[in-house]
Amino acid sequence: MGGGDVAGRLVRPFTLTGGRTRPSRADFTLITTVTAVDPQPEAAARPQPEHTRILRLCAEPVAVAEIAARLDLPMSVIVIMLCDLLEAGRITVRPPHHVTRTAPDLDLLQKVRDGLGRL
């Protein structure tokens, strides 16, 4: 592990996004689910190696935050790359489900409290 690894890492995210610092879309949150349309990229398309890795990770639905963690890249870079893949028709995106808040079940909470008190 030489010093070149660190220096290369500082330049890499800028290179991956082609110098872009903002995503072209606002479809992505940390918990947005991404799925590859075809996890095996076409040879003619010649995607970046990171695009290929994203597509392979997304063979099954996966959250944006998990993609960033697995590739060890900043969220901003991952989102820009996901925008590229979405616009190319290579991935589908599912936004997080909105949970409707309901009043808590007081009877259930009482039973939990009683159970914890017995521990």
FENNOR-V219127 format. One record per residue. RES is the residue in three letters. OMEGA is omega in whole degrees, -180 to 180 (999 if undefined). D_FIRST is the distance of its C-alpha to the first C-alpha in Angstrom with 1 decimal. Layout:
((RES	OMEGA	D_FIRST) (RES	OMEGA	D_FIRST))
This chain:
((MET	-178	0.0) (GLY	179	3.7) (GLY	179	6.9) (GLY	178	8.0) (ASP	-179	6.7) (VAL	-179	8.8) (ALA	179	11.5) (GLY	-179	11.9) (ARG	-180	12.3) (LEU	-178	15.1) (VAL	-170	17.0) (ARG	-178	16.7) (PRO	179	19.4) (PHE	-180	21.8) (THR	-178	21.4) (LEU	-177	21.9) (THR	-179	25.2) (GLY	179	26.4) (GLY	180	26.7) (ARG	180	28.9) (THR	-180	28.7) (ARG	177	31.5) (PRO	180	32.2) (SER	-178	35.4) (ARG	179	36.8) (ALA	-176	37.1) (ASP	-167	37.1) (PHE	170	33.9) (THR	179	33.5) (LEU	-174	31.0) (ILE	173	33.2) (THR	-179	34.4) (THR	-178	34.2) (VAL	177	32.9) (THR	178	33.8) (ALA	174	33.1) (VAL	176	36.3) (ASP	-176	34.7) (PRO	178	31.2) (GLN	-178	31.0) (PRO	178	30.8) (GLU	-179	33.2) (ALA	-178	32.0) (ALA	-176	34.2) (ALA	-179	32.6) (ARG	178	29.1) (PRO	174	27.4) (GLN	178	23.8) (PRO	180	21.3) (GLU	175	21.1) (HIS	179	24.9) (THR	179	24.9) (ARG	178	22.6) (ILE	-179	24.9) (LEU	179	27.9) (ARG	178	26.7) (LEU	-175	26.0) (CYS	176	29.5) (ALA	172	31.4) (GLU	-180	32.8) (PRO	-179	33.5) (VAL	-179	30.6) (ALA	180	30.4) (VAL	-180	28.7) (ALA	180	26.8) (GLU	177	25.5) (ILE	180	24.3) (ALA	-179	22.3) (ALA	-178	20.8) (ARG	180	19.9) (LEU	-180	18.3) (ASP	178	16.7) (LEU	178	18.5) (PRO	178	21.2) (MET	-178	24.7) (SER	179	26.1) (VAL	180	23.9) (ILE	-179	24.8) (VAL	178	28.4) (ILE	180	28.6) (MET	177	27.2) (LEU	175	29.6) (CYS	178	32.4) (ASP	-178	31.7) (LEU	179	31.8) (LEU	-180	34.9) (GLU	177	36.7) (ALA	180	35.9) (GLY	-177	37.5) (ARG	180	34.5) (ILE	169	34.4) (THR	-175	37.1) (VAL	176	36.8) (ARG	179	38.7) (PRO	179	39.1) (PRO	177	39.2) (HIS	176	42.6) (HIS	-179	44.7) (VAL	178	46.0) (THR	180	49.6) (ARG	175	50.2) (THR	179	53.2) (ALA	-180	54.8) (PRO	177	53.4) (ASP	-176	55.5) (LEU	179	57.1) (ASP	179	58.4) (LEU	179	55.0) (LEU	178	53.5) (GLN	179	56.4) (LYS	178	55.8) (VAL	180	52.1) (ARG	179	53.1) (ASP	179	55.7) (GLY	179	53.3) (LEU	179	50.7) (GLY	179	53.6) (ARG	-179	54.4) (LEU	999	51.0))
